[in-house]
Amino acid sequence: MKTAICSGSFDPITLGHLDIIRRAAACFDQVWVCVSPNAEKRNQMFTPEQKLQLVQAAVADLPNVEAELWPGLLADFAAVHEAGVIVRGVRCVTDFDIEYQMALINRQLCPGLETLLLPASAEYQHFSSSMAREMIRYRQPLERYLPAPVLPLVEAMSERKEGESYGH
């Protein structure tokens, strides 16, 4: 069985992320979505558990896709799940440079682990989780940016967070 991994911090998962996951699911028998907490990223809106919940909702209709929270190295996740490929989306040359470096590191850590870089679909090329967080903060319509199944969850999580920040 050919198993691949799609990884990210997914804060939150966007239609661009889901497009890459769907395309990977069409190519592989099993796809694991590795939700990484990524403590280095600032201004995170959602907790790791919330991110996992959002990803699970977004991929619920894909029978060969499962999601898991993983705080460690991606190469270790690949070994645990016997995956031979990491699938990553790239939007621009900067993404390519970063992903290329990570591919080399992951291959050193886990010989034989390949990285497949998929170019972002044109309609999602400008999408980012940072942009989606701004849309959420300013209460903008999210249908063009986030998968439909996550919309009510994001709204509920955002309202809860806002209530907590104002001490309600």
Salt bridges, closest charged atoms under 4 A:
ASP11 OD2 - ARG133 NH1 3.50
ASP19 OD2 - ARG23 NH1 3.10
ASP61 OD2 - ARG22 NH2 3.01
GLU68 OE1 - HIS81 NE2 3.14
ASP95 OD2 - ARG91 NE 3.05
GLU99 OE2 - ARG88 NH2 2.75
GLU114 OE2 - ARG107 NH2 2.69
GLU134 OE2 - ARG137 NH1 2.91
GLU162 OE1 - ARG139 NH2 2.44
